[in-house]
Amino acid sequence: MKFTRQQWQWIFYDWANSGYGILVVTAVLPVYFKAVADHAGVSAANSTALWGYANSFGTLIISLLAPLLGALADYPHAKKRWLNLFTWLGILLTIGLALVPTKYWQVLLLVYIGSIIGYSGGNLFYDSFLIDVADNKQMDRVSSTGYGMGYLGGVVAFIIFLVAELSKGFGGLLSSYGVARFSFILAAVWWVIFAWPLLKNGRQRYSVNSVTNPFIDSLRRLRRTMHHINQYKQLTWFLVAYFFYIDGVDTIFTMATVIGKDLGIQTTMLMVVLLVVQLIAVPFSLLYGWLANKFSTRRIIMLGIIVYFFICLYALRLETLIDFWILAILVGTSQGGLQALSRSYFGRLVPKNDSSEFFGFYNILGKFSAILGPFIVGIVTQWTGKSTVGAASLSVLFALGLVMFIFASAIKDK
């Protein structure tokens, strides 16, 4: 399949914010935060829990606003403006992470929460742009390629960071904390450079009619959608299923590094593991798109959920570095593909002119699950004293997600 220029611009936004995803959310900031918190006297279990709570709280705000923001973006030419607003918020606050003094770990968490709002808000409008750049037949391949290129972009940004890490700050130019701060600046610059084509040239094909007061009209449209939600039964039940299974996906993504630290794995080895996971995710994301075209999107989504269910059960036996490697590789095989196909599956269900409004609901359920998952891991970890048990508890959510998805895919809207 040959992609258009607009599709490549859309795909490279995923490449652009992948630096934030791997460097800030997954690899560096969790370790940096635990080091800063440890120096301030915070225990390992409590710093792990606080990291989970921060991720939960950071997504809560954007989750509550997502449907309204989505509705506001459905007016002509509005989607690109909102994409720019939240993207620049995320970029500026990512730079801000590098400016917070190490003794203010509470401020570091607050700035991170703000950057999550920008990152998540930008992804809301980015996801809804899929409707504008691809038709129903193209969505699986375009969405999967976006995730694949995102992981590849993350690998390249991560390698640059590893050069700084393994060379001890470019030959002593940077301290260990300085290397972490460099990674935050790198993530922000990476985001600016590769998101710029879509931020500048994004073209919205579908929209509702212009009105004099978009805010009031958006509230009315939201109320009307909620009142008539029973007209979209398959879409609604898919969102319920998505709420459960994406919970585990997002939580494993955000909590993996701190769990590895609790197992006693050295920071450098954690970085290598994450790099390999990113590399594995590139071809497997593309493979998921190919398999969806061959066997149906529904069946391959179910496969991804089942793989994650066994990943959670496997977490119970995590003791050694080899165990952690096995779990990480399994995550790499399914993370991007499951997320990509969920996005394209939903994209085919939504009314095109109201796509951003409906992606707002998609976003709110995805983000509310990201509130629930880290909270569950935090509570179970503090209760048992074992973060591996906290990770294993997510298997219940994947089981519920699979059952709900099977039910949703059997429904035929009138």
C-alpha positions in Angstrom: 0.0 0.0 0.0 1.4 3.4 -1.0 0.7 6.2 1.4 -0.2 9.8 0.5 1.8 12.8 1.7 -0.9 13.6 4.2 -0.8 10.1 5.5 3.0 10.2 6.0 2.6 13.5 7.8 0.1 11.9 10.1 2.3 8.8 10.6 5.3 11.0 11.5 3.4 12.6 14.4 3.6 9.2 16.1 7.4 9.2 15.4 7.5 12.8 16.8 5.9 12.2 20.3 7.6 8.7 20.6 10.6 10.4 22.2 8.3 11.7 25.0 6.7 8.2 25.4 9.9 6.3 25.7 12.2 8.8 27.4 9.8 10.6 29.7 7.0 8.2 30.5 8.8 4.9 30.4 12.6 4.9 30.5 14.2 8.0 32.1 11.8 10.0 34.2 10.6 7.1 36.3 14.2 6.2 37.2 15.1 9.9 37.7 12.1 10.4 39.9 12.8 7.4 42.1 16.4 8.6 42.5 15.3 12.0 43.5 12.6 10.7 45.8 15.0 8.2 47.4 17.5 11.0 48.1 14.6 12.8 49.8 13.9 9.8 52.0 10.9 8.3 50.2 10.8 4.5 50.3 10.9 2.4 47.1 7.3 1.1 47.5 6.0 4.6 48.1 7.8 6.2 45.2 6.5 3.5 42.9 3.0 4.1 44.2 3.4 7.9 43.9 4.5 7.5 40.3 1.3 5.5 39.6 -0.8 8.1 41.3 0.8 10.9 39.3 0.0 9.1 36.1 -3.6 8.5 37.3 -4.1 12.2 38.3 -2.4 13.5 35.1 -4.8 11.7 32.9 -7.9 12.5 34.9 -8.1 16.1 33.8 -7.8 15.4 30.1 -10.2 12.5 30.5 -12.9 14.7 31.9 -12.4 17.3 29.1 -12.0 14.9 26.2 -15.6 14.6 24.9 -16.1 18.4 25.0 -12.7 19.0 23.4 -13.5 16.5 20.7 -16.8 18.1 20.0 -15.1 21.5 19.7 -12.6 20.1 17.2 -15.4 18.9 14.8 -16.0 22.4 13.5 -14.3 23.4 10.2 -10.5 23.8 10.6 -10.7 23.5 14.4 -9.0 20.1 14.7 -5.6 21.4 13.7 -5.8 24.4 16.1 -6.5 22.1 19.1 -3.8 19.7 18.0 -1.3 22.6 18.0 -2.4 23.9 21.4 -2.0 20.7 23.3 1.1 19.6 21.4 2.9 22.8 22.3 1.7 22.6 25.9 3.3 19.1 26.1 6.5 20.3 24.5 7.0 23.3 26.7 6.4 21.3 29.9 8.7 18.5 28.8 11.4 21.2 28.6 10.2 22.3 32.1 11.1 18.8 33.5 14.8 19.6 32.8 14.5 22.9 34.7 13.1 21.7 38.0 15.8 21.5 40.7 16.3 17.9 42.0 15.4 18.7 45.6 11.8 19.6 44.5 10.5 16.1 43.6 6.9 17.3 44.3 7.3 20.0 41.6 8.7 17.5 39.2 5.6 15.4 39.5 3.4 18.4 39.0 5.2 19.4 35.8 5.0 15.8 34.6 1.3 15.9 35.2 1.0 19.0 33.0 3.1 17.4 30.3 0.9 14.3 30.3 -2.1 16.6 29.7 -0.4 18.1 26.7 0.7 14.7 25.4 -2.7 13.0 25.9 -4.7 16.0 24.5 -2.5 16.0 21.4 -3.1 12.3 20.9 -6.8 12.8 21.1 -6.8 15.1 18.0 -4.1 13.1 16.3 -6.2 9.9 16.6 -9.3 11.6 15.2 -7.2 12.9 12.2 -7.1 9.2 11.1 -10.6 9.6 9.8 -9.4 12.5 7.6 -6.3 10.9 6.2 -7.5 7.3 5.5 -10.7 5.6 4.3 -12.1 2.4 6.0 -10.0 0.0 3.9 -6.8 1.9 4.6 -7.2 2.5 8.4 -5.6 -0.7 9.7 -2.5 -0.3 7.6 -2.1 3.4 8.2 -2.8 3.1 11.9 -0.4 0.2 12.3 2.3 1.9 10.3 1.9 5.0 12.6 2.5 2.8 15.6 5.4 1.0 13.9 7.1 4.3 12.9 6.4 5.6 16.4 8.4 2.7 17.9 11.1 3.2 15.4 11.3 6.9 16.1 11.5 6.0 19.8 14.4 3.6 19.1 16.4 6.3 17.4 15.8 8.9 20.1 16.5 6.3 22.7 19.9 5.4 21.1 20.9 9.1 21.2 20.1 9.0 24.9 22.0 5.7 25.4 25.1 7.3 23.8 24.9 10.0 26.4 24.3 7.5 29.2 27.0 5.0 28.2 29.6 7.7 27.5 29.0 9.0 31.0 27.5 12.3 29.8 29.5 12.7 26.5 32.8 12.1 28.3 32.0 13.8 31.5 30.3 16.9 30.1 27.1 16.0 31.9 26.4 14.5 35.4 24.0 11.5 35.8 21.2 14.0 36.5 22.4 16.1 33.6 22.0 13.1 31.3 18.4 12.7 32.4 17.7 16.4 31.8 19.3 16.1 28.4 16.9 13.3 27.6 13.9 15.6 28.4 15.3 18.3 26.1 15.9 15.7 23.4 12.3 14.5 23.7 10.9 18.0 23.3 13.1 18.9 20.3 12.3 15.5 18.7 8.6 16.3 19.1 8.9 19.7 17.5 10.8 18.6 14.5 8.8 15.7 13.4 5.3 16.9 14.4 5.7 20.1 12.5 4.5 18.9 9.1 1.1 17.8 10.5 0.9 20.8 12.8 1.4 23.1 9.8 -0.4 21.2 7.0 -3.0 19.0 8.7 -6.2 19.1 6.6 -9.6 18.3 8.1 -11.9 16.5 5.6 -14.9 16.0 7.8 -16.7 18.5 10.0 -20.1 19.6 11.3 -21.5 22.9 10.1 -20.1 26.2 11.5 -22.0 27.9 14.3 -21.7 31.3 16.0 -21.1 29.8 19.4 -19.1 26.5 19.1 -18.9 26.0 22.9 -22.6 26.1 23.5 -23.3 24.1 20.4 -20.8 21.5 21.5 -22.5 21.1 24.8 -25.8 20.6 23.0 -24.3 18.0 20.6 -22.8 16.1 23.6 -26.1 16.0 25.3 -27.8 14.8 22.2 -25.2 12.1 21.7 -25.6 10.9 25.2 -29.3 10.9 24.9 -29.2 8.8 21.7 -26.2 6.7 22.6 -28.4 3.5 22.3 -28.3 4.1 18.5 -24.6 3.1 18.6 -24.8 -0.1 20.5 -21.8 -1.8 18.9 -19.6 1.3 19.3 -20.7 1.7 23.0 -20.0 -1.9 23.9 -16.6 -1.7 22.1 -15.7 1.3 24.3 -16.6 -0.7 27.4 -14.3 -3.5 26.3 -11.6 -1.1 25.3 -11.9 0.5 28.8 -10.9 -2.7 30.4 -8.2 -4.1 28.2 -6.4 -0.8 27.3 -6.1 -0.3 31.1 -3.6 -3.1 31.3 -1.7 -2.0 28.2 -1.2 1.6 29.4 -0.4 0.5 33.0 2.3 -2.0 32.0 3.8 0.7 29.7 3.9 3.3 32.5 4.9 1.0 35.4 7.4 -1.4 33.7 10.5 0.6 34.6 9.7 1.0 38.3 8.8 -2.7 38.6 12.2 -3.5 37.1 13.9 -1.3 39.6 12.1 -3.0 42.4 13.5 -6.4 41.1 17.0 -4.9 41.5 17.7 -4.6 37.8 20.4 -2.0 37.0 19.4 1.2 35.2 21.6 0.5 32.2 20.2 -3.0 31.7 16.7 -1.6 31.9 17.5 0.9 29.2 18.8 -2.0 26.9 15.7 -4.0 27.6 13.4 -1.1 26.7 15.4 -0.5 23.5 15.0 -4.1 22.4 11.2 -3.9 23.2 11.0 -0.9 20.9 12.8 -2.7 18.1 10.6 -5.7 18.4 7.5 -3.6 18.4 8.3 -2.1 15.0 7.8 -5.2 12.8 5.1 -6.6 15.1 3.0 -3.5 14.8 3.2 -3.8 11.0 2.5 -7.5 11.3 -0.7 -6.9 13.2 -1.9 -4.6 10.4 -1.1 -7.3 7.8 -2.8 -10.0 9.9 -5.9 -7.8 10.4 -6.3 -7.5 6.6 -5.9 -11.3 6.2 -7.9 -12.7 9.1 -10.0 -9.7 10.2 -9.4 -6.9 12.7 -11.7 -8.5 15.3 -9.7 -11.7 15.5 -6.3 -10.1 15.8 -7.5 -7.7 18.5 -8.7 -10.8 20.5 -5.2 -12.3 19.9 -3.5 -9.3 21.4 -5.8 -9.3 24.5 -5.0 -13.0 25.1 -1.3 -12.4 24.8 -1.5 -9.6 27.4 -3.6 -11.8 29.7 -0.7 -14.3 29.8 1.8 -11.5 30.2 0.1 -10.5 33.5 0.1 -14.1 34.8 3.7 -14.5 33.9 4.5 -11.4 36.0 3.8 -13.6 39.1 7.0 -15.5 38.5 9.3 -12.5 37.9 12.4 -13.0 39.9 15.4 -12.8 37.6 16.6 -10.6 34.7 15.8 -13.4 32.3 12.2 -13.4 33.5 12.0 -9.7 33.0 13.5 -10.1 29.4 10.8 -12.7 28.5 8.0 -10.5 29.8 9.4 -7.4 28.0 9.7 -9.3 24.7 6.1 -10.5 25.0 5.0 -6.9 25.5 6.9 -5.8 22.4 5.1 -8.3 20.2 1.6 -7.0 21.0 1.6 -3.5 22.5 1.7 -1.4 19.3 -0.5 -3.8 17.2 -3.3 -4.0 19.8 -3.4 -0.2 20.2 -3.2 0.4 16.4 -6.0 -2.0 15.5 -8.2 -0.7 18.4 -7.9 2.8 16.9 -8.7 1.7 13.4 -11.6 -0.6 14.5 -13.1 2.3 16.4 -12.5 4.6 13.5 -14.7 2.5 11.2 -17.5 2.6 13.8 -17.8 6.4 14.3 -19.9 8.9 12.3 -17.3 10.7 10.2 -18.5 14.3 10.7 -18.6 13.8 14.4 -15.4 11.8 14.6 -13.5 14.0 17.1 -16.5 14.0 19.5 -16.6 10.2 19.4 -12.8 10.0 19.7 -13.3 12.1 22.8 -15.3 9.3 24.3 -12.6 6.8 23.1 -10.0 9.0 24.8 -11.9 9.4 28.0 -12.4 5.7 28.5 -8.8 5.0 27.5 -7.5 7.6 29.9 -9.9 6.7 32.7 -8.5 3.1 32.4 -5.1 4.7 32.8 -6.3 6.2 36.1 -7.6 2.9 37.3 -4.7 0.6 36.3 -1.8 2.4 38.0 -4.0 3.0 41.1 -4.7 -0.8 41.3 -1.0 -1.6 40.9 -0.2 1.0 43.5 -2.7 -0.3 46.1 -1.9 -4.0 45.5 1.9 -3.2 45.6 1.6 -1.4 48.9 -0.7 -4.1 50.3 1.5 -7.0 49.4 4.9 -5.3 49.2 5.4 -6.9 45.8 5.1 -4.9 42.6 5.0 -8.2 40.6 1.7 -9.1 42.3 0.4 -5.6 41.5 1.2 -6.2 37.8 -0.4 -9.7 37.8 -3.6 -8.2 39.2 -4.2 -6.5 35.8 -5.0 -10.0 34.3 -8.6 -9.5 35.6 -9.0 -6.4 33.4 -7.8 -8.2 30.3 -10.2 -11.1 31.0 -13.1 -8.6 31.3 -12.0 -6.8 28.2 -11.9 -10.0 26.1 -15.4 -11.0 27.2 -16.8 -7.5 26.5 -15.1 -7.3 23.1 -16.5 -10.7 22.0 -20.0 -9.5 23.1 -19.5 -6.1 21.3 -18.3 -7.6 18.0 -21.4 -9.8 17.9 -23.8 -6.8 18.0 -25.2 -5.4 14.8 -26.4 -1.9 14.9 -29.7 -1.2 13.1 
